């Protein structure tokens, strides 16, 4: 009997699905209790034979591939996946991730021990070998350490659930949990709070989702549990990632009435200080300090200024009003 659903949106990522699906096969949870739903978000050129072959190969996961006729973004794809799932607990991850074997069990144990919790989120990390070999992966890892890890680990200072909620502002707990590469939610809550489909590019739709769940009166729980991000990072992919996240941040800040340029200028200065500080103790950072600082300026220029005007054009082109 199916009890848990895993939803994976994908756009032009069909060829890399084997990594995340193989890692789901290694989960400690009984496979007959799991269904895996891959939502093809308008990817072109997928043959029926390739899809049928994939479903047969991963039959133990009760794999289904659903199709959206046009690309609408991961928020809409996840809503579509939820609407077509049956599990009482819904898990989200991405098509470029590798999942530790105890991922589902870790989330489920928390739900069992704390019935008041409605959603659980961890984060992702680039494997160390990628950080050593790829400066773009290293940059994005350092960004996570600056933006998200302080909230995540401060929230983990106490083993007592009630004390942890008192020690950390609730919004920060939700923000630290808001990563749908590593997220789960109870079906009853997912039926009431949906992803905002005004996020049409991948980036910050998950942070907004976690915050929306909390604003609706439910408890979102952040845990220091990581999945691996295995996305190949080239200069082209790095720039595409910056543009996508900038577009998401543009929507997020418009919906939250936040000042994008001011906040990102503060974050840029904090990032540079962090790189310089880490360079004093880490040979890896020391050897790449200048290149990392150069990437800081590129990344934050895109997120702060390029997307400030491009975001408005992009939203208008896709017919989305904020």
C-alpha positions in Angstrom: 0.0 0.0 0.0 1.4 3.4 -1.0 2.0 5.7 2.0 4.7 8.1 0.7 5.0 10.0 -2.5 8.2 11.4 -4.0 7.8 14.2 -6.5 10.6 15.2 -8.9 10.0 18.0 -11.4 12.3 18.0 -14.5 12.9 20.1 -17.5 15.4 18.8 -20.0 16.8 16.6 -17.2 15.5 13.2 -18.3 19.0 11.8 -18.9 20.2 12.5 -15.4 17.3 11.0 -13.6 19.0 7.6 -13.1 21.2 9.1 -10.3 18.3 10.3 -8.1 16.2 7.2 -8.9 19.0 4.8 -8.0 19.5 6.6 -4.7 15.7 6.3 -4.0 16.1 2.6 -4.6 18.5 2.5 -1.7 16.1 4.1 0.8 15.6 2.2 4.0 11.8 2.6 3.7 10.0 -0.4 2.2 9.6 0.1 -1.5 6.0 -1.1 -1.6 5.1 2.0 0.4 6.7 4.4 -2.0 5.5 6.0 -5.3 7.8 8.2 -7.3 6.3 10.8 -9.6 8.5 12.5 -12.2 6.7 15.5 -13.7 8.0 16.4 -17.1 7.6 20.2 -17.2 7.2 20.6 -21.0 10.6 19.1 -22.0 10.7 18.6 -25.7 11.8 15.4 -27.5 11.0 12.7 -25.0 10.0 9.4 -26.7 7.3 7.1 -25.3 9.8 4.2 -25.6 12.4 5.9 -23.4 9.7 6.8 -20.8 8.3 3.2 -20.8 11.8 1.8 -20.4 12.5 4.0 -17.5 9.3 3.1 -15.7 9.9 -0.7 -16.2 13.5 -0.4 -15.0 12.4 1.3 -11.8 9.2 -0.6 -11.3 10.0 -1.3 -7.6 9.6 2.5 -7.0 6.1 2.5 -8.5 7.5 5.1 -10.9 5.1 7.3 -13.0 6.0 10.0 -15.5 3.5 12.8 -15.8 3.5 15.4 -18.6 2.7 19.1 -18.6 2.1 20.3 -22.2 4.2 23.5 -21.8 7.0 24.6 -19.5 5.4 26.4 -16.6 8.2 26.2 -14.0 8.9 23.9 -11.0 6.2 25.5 -8.8 3.4 24.5 -11.2 5.1 21.1 -11.8 5.1 20.3 -8.1 1.5 21.3 -7.7 0.6 19.0 -10.6 2.6 16.2 -9.0 0.9 16.7 -5.6 -2.6 16.7 -7.3 -1.8 13.3 -8.8 -0.1 11.6 -5.8 -1.7 9.5 -3.1 0.9 9.3 -0.3 0.0 10.7 3.1 3.5 12.2 3.3 4.8 14.0 0.2 8.6 14.3 -0.4 10.2 16.7 -2.9 13.6 16.4 -4.5 15.3 17.5 -7.7 16.5 15.6 -10.8 20.2 16.5 -10.2 20.4 15.2 -6.6 21.7 12.1 -4.9 19.7 11.1 -1.8 21.3 9.5 1.3 19.8 6.1 2.2 18.2 7.4 5.4 16.6 10.5 3.9 13.0 9.4 4.0 13.4 7.5 7.3 14.9 10.6 9.0 12.0 12.7 8.0 9.4 10.1 9.0 11.0 9.5 12.4 10.5 13.2 13.1 6.9 13.1 12.1 6.4 10.1 14.3 8.0 11.7 17.4 6.5 15.2 16.9 2.9 15.0 15.5 2.6 18.8 15.6 5.1 19.1 12.8 3.6 19.7 9.3 6.6 20.0 7.1 10.4 19.3 7.3 13.2 20.7 5.2 17.0 20.2 5.1 19.4 21.5 2.6 21.8 20.3 -0.2 25.5 20.4 -0.5 28.0 19.9 -3.4 30.3 16.9 -2.8 33.7 17.9 -1.6 35.4 16.6 -4.8 33.2 19.0 -6.8 34.1 21.9 -4.6 37.8 21.1 -5.1 37.6 20.7 -8.8 34.9 23.3 -9.8 35.1 26.9 -8.7 31.4 27.5 -9.6 30.3 24.6 -7.3 32.6 26.0 -4.6 31.1 29.5 -5.0 27.5 28.2 -4.6 28.5 26.1 -1.6 30.0 29.2 0.1 26.9 31.1 -0.7 24.8 28.5 1.1 27.1 28.6 4.1 26.6 32.4 4.3 22.9 32.7 3.5 21.3 29.5 5.0 23.6 27.6 7.2 23.7 30.1 10.1 19.9 29.8 10.5 20.0 26.1 10.0 22.6 25.3 12.6 21.5 27.9 15.2 18.1 26.2 15.0 19.8 22.9 15.8 21.5 24.2 18.9 19.0 22.5 21.2 17.6 19.0 21.1 14.4 20.1 22.7 11.8 21.0 20.1 10.0 23.7 22.2 13.3 25.3 23.1 14.5 25.4 19.5 11.3 27.2 18.5 11.9 29.8 21.2 15.6 30.3 20.3 14.9 31.0 16.6 12.4 33.3 15.0 9.8 31.2 13.2 10.3 32.9 9.8 14.0 31.9 10.0 13.1 28.3 10.7 10.9 28.2 7.7 13.5 30.0 5.5 16.2 27.5 6.5 13.8 24.6 5.7 12.8 26.0 2.3 14.7 23.9 -0.2 12.6 21.5 -2.2 15.7 19.4 -3.1 15.2 18.1 0.5 11.7 18.7 1.7 8.6 16.8 2.9 5.1 17.8 3.9 1.9 16.1 5.2 -0.7 15.7 2.5 -3.4 17.5 4.5 -1.2 20.6 4.7 -0.1 20.3 1.0 -3.8 20.3 0.1 -4.3 23.7 1.8 -1.0 25.4 0.9 0.2 25.2 -2.7 3.3 26.5 -4.5 2.8 30.0 -5.9 2.8 29.5 -9.7 3.9 33.1 -10.2 7.4 31.8 -9.7 8.0 30.6 -13.3 11.8 30.2 -13.0 13.5 27.8 -10.5 14.6 29.9 -7.5 13.1 31.0 -4.2 9.7 29.4 -5.0 10.6 26.8 -2.3 11.6 29.5 0.3 8.3 31.3 -0.4 6.4 27.9 -0.1 7.9 27.2 3.3 7.2 30.7 4.6 3.6 30.4 3.3 3.1 27.1 5.1 4.2 28.8 8.3 2.1 31.9 7.8 -0.9 29.5 7.4 -0.3 28.4 11.0 1.6 25.2 10.5 5.0 24.2 11.9 7.9 23.9 9.5 10.9 22.1 10.9 14.5 22.6 9.7 17.0 19.8 10.1 20.8 19.7 9.4 20.4 16.8 6.9 21.9 17.2 3.5 21.3 15.7 0.0 24.0 16.0 -2.7 23.7 18.4 -5.6 25.4 16.8 -8.6 24.5 19.3 -11.2 27.4 19.9 -13.6 28.6 23.5 -13.1 30.1 25.3 -16.1 30.3 29.0 -16.7 27.2 28.8 -18.8 25.3 26.9 -16.1 26.6 29.3 -13.4 25.2 32.3 -15.2 21.9 30.5 -16.0 21.7 29.7 -12.2 22.3 33.3 -11.3 19.7 34.6 -13.7 17.1 32.0 -12.6 17.7 32.7 -8.9 17.6 36.4 -9.5 14.2 36.1 -11.2 13.0 34.1 -8.3 14.3 36.6 -5.8 12.7 39.4 -7.8 9.3 37.7 -7.4 10.0 36.7 -3.8 10.9 40.3 -2.8 7.9 41.8 -4.7 5.6 39.4 -2.8 7.3 40.0 0.5 7.7 43.8 0.0 11.5 43.6 0.4 14.2 45.8 -1.1 16.2 43.6 -3.5 19.1 46.0 -4.3 19.8 47.0 -0.7 19.7 43.4 0.7 21.9 42.0 -2.1 24.5 44.8 -1.7 24.7 43.9 2.0 25.0 40.2 1.1 27.8 40.9 -1.5 29.9 42.7 1.2 29.3 39.9 3.6 30.3 37.3 1.0 33.6 39.0 0.2 34.4 39.3 4.0 33.6 35.6 4.4 35.9 34.6 1.5 38.8 36.6 2.8 38.3 35.2 6.3 38.1 31.6 5.0 41.3 32.2 2.9 43.3 32.6 6.1 42.6 29.0 7.2 41.6 27.1 4.0 44.3 26.4 1.4 41.5 25.6 -1.1 39.9 29.1 -0.6 43.3 30.8 -0.4 44.3 29.5 -3.8 41.0 30.6 -5.4 40.3 33.8 -3.4 40.7 36.3 -6.3 38.6 34.2 -8.7 35.9 33.7 -6.0 35.7 37.5 -5.3 35.4 38.1 -9.1 32.5 35.7 -9.2 30.9 37.5 -6.3 30.7 40.6 -8.3 29.4 38.8 -11.4 26.7 36.9 -9.4 25.4 39.8 -7.4 25.4 42.1 -10.5 23.1 39.6 -12.2 20.9 39.1 -9.2 20.7 42.7 -8.1 20.7 44.8 -11.3 20.2 42.6 -14.3 17.2 40.8 -12.9 15.8 44.0 -11.4 14.8 45.1 -14.9 14.8 41.8 -16.7 12.4 40.3 -14.1 9.8 42.8 -15.0 10.2 42.1 -18.7 10.2 38.3 -18.1 7.1 38.4 -15.9 5.2 40.6 -18.4 6.2 38.3 -21.3 4.9 35.2 -19.4 1.7 37.1 -18.5 2.3 37.0 -14.7 1.2 40.0 -12.6 2.7 40.7 -9.1 
